[in-house]
């Protein structure tokens, strides 16, 4: 009798685990969400149809005004380099095309340097510093296939520069000019008057950028852009008077032509993917053969 009870107990211990697992659980593939997320991160890039992003730009921009008269080498237009910033909203299509638009704090200058004077002098004028951009981009070469987001891009765009027509301060400078080593210094008076355009002007842009994908949501871009001014945003009129010659006139026209070098940090806040299974990329499942 005791042997019979022991046989029942051993039989129950063998059968209960099988009953607890069940037929459905026995044939079910384990749900490994972490593995799926890794596959999505690694192979899901090409499945992105489009995404929206916001970007913060920081850049150094240079520009030089055009001078029509150097007054016998007394004055020249010098290069100005200033730090600027901007924010844009953008849309990416299939990780190959981008369109973005936004605002930047980006001044346009005229800067007049007076040569052979003691002490050296320079006069600078600036427009209202506001600018609005609309830019398109195209991927040239990917360095992170299959994601595509890291790589070299070419861009082109147009800047709209609103101007207030506000008149800048009038500046008058008195000094001595040294024309020769043994000659007596010449006393002169130079008057500068700057004004902003009363109409909107524009800039054309052409640039290259290397974009680095930092994560699913963050990108970092390094850019260099050439800008051409399509209108004079700020104008400076100069009058030079000296003892040994009649008064002369010169004019500087600041259109904003120059270069821009910057860094861009992008945050993607929305993305849509193609309706396809990431486990079936390249025709086979990553969890097993079809």
C-alpha positions as CSV (number, residue, x, y, z in Angstrom):
1,X,0.0,0.0,0.0
2,X,2.8,2.4,0.9
3,X,4.5,1.7,-2.4
4,X,1.3,2.5,-4.3
5,X,1.0,6.0,-2.6
6,X,4.6,6.8,-3.4
7,X,4.0,5.9,-7.0
8,X,1.0,8.3,-7.2
9,X,3.1,11.1,-5.7
10,X,6.0,10.6,-8.2
11,X,3.5,10.5,-11.1
12,X,1.9,13.8,-10.0
13,X,5.2,15.6,-9.7
14,X,6.0,14.6,-13.3
15,X,2.6,15.6,-14.7
16,X,1.9,19.0,-13.0
17,X,4.6,21.1,-14.6
18,X,3.5,20.0,-18.1
19,X,-0.2,20.9,-17.2
20,X,0.9,24.2,-15.8
21,X,2.8,25.2,-19.0
22,X,0.0,24.3,-21.4
23,X,0.0,23.5,-25.1
24,X,-0.3,27.2,-26.1
25,X,2.7,28.3,-23.9
26,X,4.8,25.4,-25.1
27,X,4.6,26.6,-28.8
28,X,4.7,30.3,-28.0
29,X,7.9,32.3,-28.9
30,X,9.1,34.3,-25.9
31,X,8.2,38.0,-26.0
32,X,11.6,39.7,-25.9
33,X,10.9,43.4,-26.2
34,X,14.4,44.4,-25.5
35,X,15.7,42.4,-28.4
36,X,13.0,43.9,-30.7
37,X,14.0,47.4,-29.6
38,X,17.7,46.7,-30.4
39,X,16.7,45.5,-33.9
40,X,14.5,48.6,-34.3
41,X,17.4,50.8,-33.3
42,X,19.9,49.1,-35.6
43,X,17.8,48.3,-38.7
44,X,14.7,50.5,-38.4
45,X,16.4,53.6,-39.8
46,X,15.5,52.9,-43.5
47,X,11.9,52.4,-42.4
48,X,11.4,56.1,-41.4
49,X,9.1,57.8,-43.8
50,X,9.3,61.3,-42.4
51,X,10.1,63.1,-39.2
52,X,9.7,66.6,-37.6
53,X,12.5,68.2,-35.7
54,X,13.5,71.5,-34.0
55,X,17.1,72.7,-34.2
56,X,19.3,75.3,-32.4
57,X,22.0,76.9,-34.4
58,X,25.2,78.6,-33.2
59,X,27.5,80.1,-35.7
60,X,30.2,82.7,-36.5
61,X,29.4,84.9,-39.5
62,X,31.8,87.2,-41.4
63,X,30.8,90.0,-43.8
64,X,32.5,92.9,-45.5
65,X,30.9,96.0,-46.9
66,X,31.7,97.3,-50.4
67,X,33.7,100.6,-50.5
68,X,33.6,102.8,-53.6
69,X,36.5,105.2,-52.8
70,X,39.5,104.6,-50.5
71,X,40.4,108.4,-50.5
72,X,43.9,107.8,-51.6
73,X,44.4,104.9,-49.3
74,X,43.2,106.7,-46.2
75,X,40.2,104.4,-45.5
76,X,39.3,100.7,-46.2
77,X,36.4,98.4,-45.6
78,X,37.4,95.6,-43.1
79,X,36.1,92.2,-42.4
80,X,33.7,91.8,-39.4
81,X,33.2,88.5,-37.6
82,X,30.4,88.1,-35.1
83,X,28.7,85.2,-33.2
84,X,25.1,84.6,-34.0
85,X,22.3,82.1,-33.1
86,X,19.1,80.9,-34.6
87,X,16.2,78.4,-34.2
88,X,14.5,76.4,-37.0
89,X,11.7,74.0,-37.4
90,X,12.3,71.3,-40.0
91,X,10.8,68.3,-41.8
92,X,12.8,65.3,-43.2
93,X,11.6,63.0,-45.9
94,X,13.0,59.4,-46.2
95,X,16.2,60.7,-44.5
96,X,17.3,62.1,-47.9
97,X,15.6,65.5,-48.1
98,X,15.1,68.2,-45.5
99,X,13.1,71.5,-45.5
100,X,13.5,73.9,-42.6
101,X,12.6,77.5,-41.8
102,X,13.2,79.7,-38.8
103,X,14.7,82.9,-37.3
104,X,18.3,84.0,-36.6
105,X,19.9,86.8,-34.8
106,X,22.3,87.7,-37.6
107,X,23.7,91.3,-38.0
108,X,24.9,92.9,-41.2
109,X,27.7,95.4,-40.9
110,X,29.7,98.2,-42.5
111,X,33.1,98.8,-40.9
112,X,35.4,101.6,-42.0
113,X,39.1,101.5,-40.9
114,X,41.1,104.8,-41.1
115,X,44.8,104.1,-42.0
116,X,48.0,106.0,-41.1
117,X,46.4,107.7,-38.2
118,X,47.4,108.2,-34.5
119,X,45.7,106.4,-32.8
120,X,44.2,103.9,-35.3
121,X,40.5,104.3,-35.8
122,X,37.6,102.3,-37.1
123,X,33.9,103.0,-37.4
124,X,31.2,100.3,-37.4
125,X,27.5,100.3,-38.2
126,X,25.0,97.5,-37.9
127,X,21.5,96.8,-39.2
128,X,18.5,95.6,-37.1
129,X,20.1,92.1,-36.8
130,X,16.9,90.1,-37.6
131,X,16.7,87.5,-40.3
132,X,14.4,84.7,-41.4
133,X,15.5,81.6,-43.4
134,X,13.9,79.0,-45.7
135,X,16.4,76.3,-46.6
136,X,16.4,72.9,-48.4
137,X,18.9,70.1,-48.0
138,X,19.8,66.9,-49.9
139,X,21.9,64.0,-48.7
140,X,25.0,63.5,-50.9
141,X,26.8,60.7,-49.1
142,X,25.8,58.6,-46.1
143,X,28.3,57.4,-43.6
144,X,26.0,55.4,-41.4
145,X,24.0,53.0,-43.6
146,X,21.3,51.8,-43.2
147,X,20.3,54.8,-41.0
148,X,21.4,57.5,-43.6
149,X,21.1,60.4,-41.1
150,X,24.9,60.6,-40.6
151,X,26.6,61.9,-43.7
152,X,27.3,64.8,-46.0
153,X,24.5,67.2,-47.1
154,X,24.3,70.1,-49.5
155,X,22.0,73.0,-48.8
156,X,20.6,76.0,-50.4
157,X,18.3,78.7,-49.1
158,X,17.1,82.3,-49.0
159,X,17.2,84.8,-46.1
160,X,14.7,87.6,-45.7
161,X,16.2,90.7,-43.9
162,X,13.6,93.1,-42.6
163,X,14.9,96.6,-42.2
164,X,13.5,99.5,-40.2
165,X,15.0,102.5,-42.1
166,X,16.3,103.8,-38.8
167,X,19.2,106.3,-39.0
168,X,22.3,105.4,-37.1
169,X,24.3,107.9,-35.1
170,X,26.4,110.5,-36.9
171,X,30.1,110.2,-36.0
172,X,32.7,112.9,-36.5
173,X,36.4,112.1,-36.1
174,X,39.4,114.5,-35.9
175,X,43.0,113.4,-36.2
176,X,46.4,113.5,-37.9
177,X,47.3,111.6,-41.0
178,X,51.0,110.6,-41.7
179,X,51.5,110.6,-45.5
180,X,55.3,110.3,-45.4
181,X,58.1,109.6,-43.0
182,X,59.6,113.1,-43.1
183,X,56.4,115.1,-43.8
184,X,54.5,117.0,-41.2
185,X,51.3,115.2,-40.1
186,X,48.2,116.5,-41.8
187,X,45.2,117.4,-39.7
188,X,41.9,116.0,-41.1
189,X,38.2,115.8,-40.2
190,X,36.1,112.7,-41.1
191,X,32.4,112.5,-40.8
192,X,30.4,109.2,-41.0
193,X,26.7,108.8,-41.2
194,X,25.0,105.4,-41.4
195,X,21.4,104.4,-42.1
196,X,19.4,101.2,-42.5
197,X,17.4,100.4,-45.6
198,X,13.7,101.1,-45.4
199,X,12.9,98.1,-47.6
200,X,13.3,94.4,-47.0
201,X,16.5,92.9,-48.4
202,X,17.6,89.3,-49.0
203,X,20.6,86.9,-48.9
204,X,21.2,83.8,-51.0
205,X,22.9,80.8,-49.4
206,X,24.8,77.8,-50.5
207,X,26.3,75.4,-48.0
208,X,27.7,72.0,-47.1
209,X,27.1,70.1,-43.8
210,X,28.3,67.0,-42.1
211,X,25.6,65.5,-39.9
212,X,26.2,63.0,-37.1
213,X,23.4,60.9,-35.6
214,X,23.9,60.9,-31.8
215,X,20.8,58.9,-30.9
216,X,17.3,58.1,-32.2
217,X,16.3,61.7,-31.3
218,X,19.4,63.8,-31.5
219,X,21.7,64.9,-34.4
220,X,24.7,67.2,-34.5
221,X,25.6,69.2,-37.6
222,X,28.8,71.0,-38.6
223,X,28.3,73.5,-41.5
224,X,30.0,76.0,-43.7
225,X,27.9,78.3,-45.8
226,X,28.5,81.1,-48.4
227,X,26.1,84.0,-48.4
228,X,25.5,86.6,-51.2
229,X,23.7,89.9,-50.4
230,X,20.9,90.8,-52.8
231,X,20.4,94.3,-51.4
232,X,22.1,96.9,-49.2
233,X,20.8,96.5,-45.7
234,X,23.0,99.3,-44.2
235,X,24.8,102.2,-45.9
236,X,27.5,104.5,-44.5
237,X,28.4,107.8,-46.1
238,X,31.8,109.3,-45.4
239,X,33.1,112.8,-45.9
240,X,36.8,113.5,-45.6
241,X,38.1,117.1,-45.2
242,X,41.9,118.0,-44.9
243,X,44.0,121.1,-45.2
244,X,45.8,120.1,-48.3
245,X,43.0,118.9,-50.5
246,X,39.3,119.4,-51.2
247,X,36.6,117.4,-49.5
248,X,36.1,113.9,-50.7
249,X,33.2,111.5,-50.5
250,X,33.1,107.7,-49.9
251,X,30.3,105.2,-49.4
252,X,30.2,101.7,-47.8
253,X,27.3,99.4,-48.9
254,X,26.6,96.5,-46.4
255,X,24.7,93.7,-48.2
256,X,25.8,90.9,-45.9
257,X,28.0,89.0,-48.4
258,X,30.3,86.6,-46.4
259,X,30.7,83.2,-44.8
260,X,29.1,81.4,-41.9
261,X,30.6,78.5,-39.9
262,X,28.4,76.8,-37.3
263,X,27.1,73.9,-35.2
264,X,23.5,72.7,-35.1
265,X,21.8,70.5,-32.5
266,X,18.6,68.9,-33.8
267,X,15.9,67.1,-31.7
268,X,13.4,64.9,-33.6
269,X,10.1,64.9,-31.7
270,X,7.9,63.0,-34.2
271,X,8.5,60.3,-36.8
272,X,6.4,58.1,-39.0
273,X,7.6,54.7,-40.2
274,X,6.6,52.5,-43.2
275,X,4.2,49.7,-42.3
276,X,6.7,46.9,-42.5
277,X,8.1,44.4,-40.0
278,X,11.5,45.2,-38.8
279,X,12.2,41.5,-38.3
280,X,11.8,40.8,-42.0
281,X,14.5,43.2,-43.3
282,X,16.7,41.7,-46.0
283,X,14.1,38.9,-46.5
284,X,14.6,36.9,-43.2
285,X,13.7,37.0,-39.6
286,X,16.3,38.1,-37.0
287,X,14.8,35.5,-34.6
288,X,15.0,32.6,-37.0
289,X,14.7,31.5,-40.7
290,X,11.4,31.9,-42.6
